[in-house]
Amino acid sequence: MPNFLVRMRDGGEAVGFFAVEDVEDLIFWVDEVTDPADCEYAEIGSGSIIWEGRAASLPLQFAEDGDEESSLSALAQIGPHDLGGTWTSALFSDELEYEPLVSDREIVANDP
């Protein structure tokens, strides 16, 4: 399964890492957070999200209303984490070749 790093076309703001079957699937998942027509992507190698030291047991428990942890992302609830493999080096690489995710305004984004 390919791994992709996605950023905004203007300014290069990071959107996320995606492990998806193909570019059509990538467009679907990017559309969950922003307009794919505003994004570009680069295929990157394998990588990981790693929890070093103590971490929460899985599966996570849903926080009760008013619980401070409910405002934390799922990754933060598990514990301090980092990236491994080529995902880390991709964040610092100025040699990645990014391509537009879709042709300019080829598709209309979903309403948020």
CORQUI-V834704 format. One record per residue. N is the residue number from 1. PSI is psi in whole degrees, 0 to 359 (* if undefined). BURIAL is + if it has 24 or more other ideal C-beta (glycine too) atoms within 12 Angstrom, else -. Layout:
N_PSI_BURIAL ; N_PSI_BURIAL
This chain:
1_127_- ; 2_154_- ; 3_139_+ ; 4_145_+ ; 5_127_+ ; 6_138_+ ; 7_166_+ ; 8_143_+ ; 9_314_+ ; 10_113_- ; 11_342_- ; 12_17_- ; 13_132_- ; 14_138_- ; 15_312_+ ; 16_174_+ ; 17_139_+ ; 18_130_+ ; 19_102_+ ; 20_165_- ; 21_319_- ; 22_180_- ; 23_326_+ ; 24_316_- ; 25_321_- ; 26_315_+ ; 27_316_+ ; 28_311_- ; 29_325_+ ; 30_323_+ ; 31_342_+ ; 32_338_- ; 33_336_- ; 34_174_+ ; 35_116_+ ; 36_331_+ ; 37_342_- ; 38_4_+ ; 39_160_+ ; 40_159_+ ; 41_158_+ ; 42_138_+ ; 43_133_+ ; 44_167_+ ; 45_194_- ; 46_157_- ; 47_189_+ ; 48_162_- ; 49_126_+ ; 50_134_- ; 51_118_- ; 52_142_- ; 53_207_- ; 54_139_- ; 55_162_- ; 56_153_- ; 57_149_- ; 58_144_- ; 59_155_- ; 60_154_- ; 61_140_- ; 62_132_- ; 63_145_- ; 64_155_- ; 65_138_- ; 66_353_- ; 67_133_- ; 68_324_- ; 69_341_- ; 70_338_- ; 71_353_- ; 72_148_- ; 73_162_- ; 74_319_- ; 75_319_- ; 76_327_- ; 77_329_+ ; 78_320_- ; 79_179_- ; 80_137_- ; 81_167_- ; 82_174_- ; 83_150_+ ; 84_173_- ; 85_207_- ; 86_352_- ; 87_321_+ ; 88_309_- ; 89_331_- ; 90_327_+ ; 91_336_- ; 92_355_- ; 93_130_- ; 94_12_- ; 95_358_- ; 96_142_- ; 97_106_- ; 98_143_+ ; 99_148_- ; 100_138_+ ; 101_320_+ ; 102_159_+ ; 103_152_- ; 104_117_- ; 105_31_- ; 106_326_- ; 107_158_- ; 108_134_- ; 109_154_- ; 110_151_- ; 111_141_- ; 112_*_-
